Amino acid sequence: MYKNKPLVREGNTICYGDMSEKCILILEIMSYKNENGNQVPDKILVQVIDSKDPSKIIKQGSKEGLHDAFTIGLVWLDMALKAK
């Protein structure tokens, strides 16, 4: 849970949001980089999708680094949930 919404990771896919709401956030880790001997996510595909029809992409982009990707994804998700 993060900010009272489910946060789930399976493999390279991170899903955030409540499936009962109209959309959720998907972060797809596309590549990793080596940082101080650790593999950390590098390129991230950020998608806000319709929770009832996962093939319907509401907003999509890419970011470098998991922090930046999650931050912009949260903003996009919030805007999509507030839109009529």
ZIKA-V102850 format. One line per field, one symbol per residue. phi: phi as a letter, one per 40 degrees, with the letter a starting at -180 (. if undefined). Layout:
phi = ???
This chain:
phi = .afgbcbbbbgcbbbbhcccccabbbbbccabbcbfgbcbdbcbcbbbbcccbdccccaaababgccccccccccccdcccccc
